[in-house]
Amino acid sequence: MKVACVQMDVLHCRKQENLGKALHMALEAVRKGAEIIVLPEVFSTGFCYEYFDHAAETLPSPLLENLACFSEANDCILMGSVIEKVASEEISNSGKLGNSENSTLSDSSNSSFYYNLGFCFESGALAGNYRKTHPFKNENQYFSRGNSIKPIILKKQNLKIGFQICYELRFPEIARKLTLAGSDFLVTTAAFPNPRSEHWKILAKARAIENQIPHIACNRTGSAPDCTYFGNSMIIDAWGEVKANAGNKECVIVYDLDLSEKADIRKSIPVFEDRRTELY
């Protein structure tokens, strides 16, 4: 299966320009044969805290509808994350709020919650979403925490995706839980900044190696008001070998991943058979 990372410089708080750029680069990926296309974390705005309410998407969202239309028109899978705004009564009525950690963050009227929302469109349909469960440092002042970790199921492709967002790369428990739940490959959408490029490279490869599963790790490049980004988006096979690396420039990388090789790898090195679940 051909997969792609769109490595782009996210223009701070400039939603329409970022959307246009992302779709232009995603079309380049489609023309190269990509069936799965991954965008960086909060690709449409960056961490636009000073205009947070404007940056957020209230579902149904015109921006997400644009992404769905692109996915349908090009018969592809499109993934990434955006800032989501949800009315508190909507969460309460759905029973998804659940605990006090989600009630610490709201707008000035105390009527909304914000999430870092991962999305996955398959041929125009929303295959699933994922609210980031581990905001990083300052993000906790703005974002509520998601409370569910499970694979996204692709109906047409009959595949499961283990989806995580940026900082969550540092939590091996997340990737392992997604793998044990039957994920066929991992996807990380990220805004991983300088100076931690070596952490990014090692952690992205480690999640593939320890779970014997391919990993599509898509990072942004460029700069924001408070930091810069190194890129190095990678497509990694189930052996942990980097098959494509984007370097530090805006670009699209594509690679034809063999999703079946993980079965042979797990026979060769039977990590999952040898786990001592009575001990850990």
HELIX and SHEET records of a PDB file:
HELIX    1   1 LYS A   15  ARG A   31  1                                  17    
HELIX    2   2 TYR A   49  TYR A   51  5                                   3    
HELIX    3   3 PHE A   52  ALA A   55  1                                   4    
HELIX    4   4 PRO A   62  ALA A   73  1                                  12    
HELIX    5   5 SER A   88  SER A   94  1                                   7    
HELIX    6   6 SER A  100  SER A  103  5                                   4    
HELIX    7   7 LYS A  137  GLN A  141  5                                   5    
HELIX    8   8 CYS A  166  ARG A  170  5                                   5    
HELIX    9   9 PRO A  172  LEU A  180  1                                   9    
HELIX   10  10 SER A  197  ASN A  211  1                                  15    
HELIX   11  11 GLU A  261  SER A  268  1                                   8    
HELIX   12  12 VAL A  271  ASP A  274  1                                   4    
SHEET    1   A 6 ALA A 125  ARG A 131  0                                        
SHEET    2   A 6 SER A 112  GLU A 122 -1                                        
SHEET    3   A 6 ILE A  77  ALA A  87 -1                                        
SHEET    4   A 6 ILE A  36  VAL A  38  1                                        
SHEET    5   A 6 LYS A   2  GLN A   7  1                                        
SHEET    6   A 6 CYS A 251  ASP A 256 -1                                        
SHEET    1   B 6 ILE A 152  LEU A 154  0                                        
SHEET    2   B 6 LEU A 159  ILE A 165 -1                                        
SHEET    3   B 6 PHE A 185  ALA A 190  1                                        
SHEET    4   B 6 HIS A 215  ASN A 219  1                                        
SHEET    5   B 6 MET A 234  ILE A 236 -1                                        
SHEET    6   B 6 VAL A 242  ASN A 245 -1                                        
SHEET    1   C 2 THR A 221  ALA A 224  0                                        
SHEET    2   C 2 CYS A 227  PHE A 230 -1                                        
END                                                                             
